[in-house]
Amino acid sequence: VFAFFAKTYLCTMKIAFFGTPAFASESLKSLFNAGFEITVVITAPDKPSGRGQKVQFSDVKKTAIDLGLKILQPEKLKSPDFVVQFNSLNIDLGVVIAFRMLPEVVWSMPPKGTFNLHASLLPNYRGAAPIHWAIINGEQETGVTTFFLQHEIDTGDLIDQQEVQIDESETGGSLHDKLMDVGANLMIQSLRKIEAFGNQTPTFPQIYTDDLKMASKINRDFCHIDVNQTAIEVHNKIRGLSPYPGTWIESSFG
């Protein structure tokens, strides 16, 4: 009986998927393959890139096109036109993965809430670059977390977490791919819970400690290798920033 109910409920829960890069694209594929109803995919506007300034689609848009899904690309998420358009879709649940900050007027609209997949074990490594920082700081473990959005970024109640080991030779690229796959599975697991429990989905609060580690955005200056750092610090920094954005050092030649 429960299996039949879950299947029926699954087909009627209208989902809005928010995401832009490959990390989110993998979850979008999993969501589609699991049979969930994806009413709309919301991703970044197209932008010119490279020497020829050719217009590029986001990875999520490419996937959404392949899957035949409805796509929206608002310039401003707070614009009245987008808010009205989003409201007209009667979305039940929002799923956010590697997307820009959503305004509360949008994420609070779905009656079953909006949840995010984050590439760390929250509350540690809250911020824009959790994969890079976990390796830079020499962590041996990280993971992925799903949580419901609330007013302050990355602070909502947790739905699920999954630990992932960081190998000694791990790079930002290899850890990204590992977390991308694990995260896609965790997202489906969390959706199954919401499917079964709705607004009564079991959650648990984030537990804060005095040594909380953050994952601030990385700029070019930070990518500079300081020769005064220890060998292990340099090693971790190079691994964490490989293959992107990479590291640099001043040349002693010329």
Secondary structure in CASP SS format (residue, H / E / C, confidence):
PFRMAT SS
TARGET T0000
AUTHOR 0000-0000-0000
METHOD secondary structure of the structure
MODEL  1
V C 1.00
F H 1.00
A H 1.00
F H 1.00
F H 1.00
A H 1.00
K H 1.00
T H 1.00
Y H 1.00
L H 1.00
C H 1.00
T H 1.00
M C 1.00
K E 1.00
I E 1.00
A E 1.00
F E 1.00
F E 1.00
G E 1.00
T C 1.00
P C 1.00
A H 1.00
F H 1.00
A H 1.00
S H 1.00
E H 1.00
S H 1.00
L H 1.00
K H 1.00
S H 1.00
L H 1.00
F H 1.00
N H 1.00
A C 1.00
G C 1.00
F C 1.00
E E 1.00
I E 1.00
T E 1.00
V E 1.00
V E 1.00
I E 1.00
T C 1.00
A C 1.00
P C 1.00
D C 1.00
K E 1.00
P E 1.00
S E 1.00
G C 1.00
R C 1.00
G C 1.00
Q C 1.00
K E 1.00
V E 1.00
Q E 1.00
F C 1.00
S C 1.00
D H 1.00
V H 1.00
K H 1.00
K H 1.00
T H 1.00
A H 1.00
I H 1.00
D H 1.00
L H 1.00
G C 1.00
L C 1.00
K C 1.00
I E 1.00
L E 1.00
Q C 1.00
P C 1.00
E C 1.00
K C 1.00
L C 1.00
K C 1.00
S C 1.00
P H 1.00
D H 1.00
F H 1.00
V H 1.00
V H 1.00
Q H 1.00
F H 1.00
N H 1.00
S H 1.00
L C 1.00
N C 1.00
I C 1.00
D C 1.00
L E 1.00
G E 1.00
V E 1.00
V E 1.00
I E 1.00
A C 1.00
F C 1.00
R C 1.00
M C 1.00
L C 1.00
P C 1.00
E H 1.00
V H 1.00
V H 1.00
W H 1.00
S C 1.00
M C 1.00
P C 1.00
P C 1.00
K C 1.00
G C 1.00
T E 1.00
F E 1.00
N E 1.00
L E 1.00
H E 1.00
A C 1.00
S C 1.00
L C 1.00
L C 1.00
P C 1.00
N C 1.00
Y C 1.00
R E 1.00
G E 1.00
A C 1.00
A C 1.00
P H 1.00
I H 1.00
H H 1.00
W H 1.00
A H 1.00
I H 1.00
I H 1.00
N C 1.00
G C 1.00
E C 1.00
Q C 1.00
E E 1.00
T E 1.00
G E 1.00
V E 1.00
T E 1.00
T E 1.00
F E 1.00
F E 1.00
L C 1.00
Q C 1.00
H C 1.00
E C 1.00
I C 1.00
D C 1.00
T C 1.00
G C 1.00
D C 1.00
L E 1.00
I E 1.00
D E 1.00
Q E 1.00
Q E 1.00
E E 1.00
V E 1.00
Q E 1.00
I C 1.00
D C 1.00
E C 1.00
S C 1.00
E C 1.00
T C 1.00
G H 1.00
G H 1.00
S H 1.00
L H 1.00
H H 1.00
D H 1.00
K H 1.00
L H 1.00
M H 1.00
D H 1.00
V H 1.00
G H 1.00
A H 1.00
N H 1.00
L H 1.00
M H 1.00
I H 1.00
Q H 1.00
S H 1.00
L H 1.00
R H 1.00
K H 1.00
I H 1.00
E H 1.00
A H 1.00
F H 1.00
G H 1.00
N H 1.00
Q H 1.00
T C 1.00
P C 1.00
T C 1.00
F E 1.00
P C 1.00
Q C 1.00
I C 1.00
Y C 1.00
T C 1.00
D C 1.00
D C 1.00
L C 1.00
K C 1.00
M E 1.00
A E 1.00
S C 1.00
K C 1.00
I C 1.00
N C 1.00
R C 1.00
D H 1.00
F H 1.00
C H 1.00
H E 1.00
I C 1.00
D C 1.00
V C 1.00
N C 1.00
Q C 1.00
T C 1.00
A H 1.00
I H 1.00
E H 1.00
V H 1.00
H H 1.00
N H 1.00
K H 1.00
I H 1.00
R H 1.00
G H 1.00
L C 1.00
S C 1.00
P C 1.00
Y C 1.00
P C 1.00
G C 1.00
T C 1.00
W E 1.00
I C 1.00
E C 1.00
S C 1.00
S C 1.00
F C 1.00
G C 1.00
END
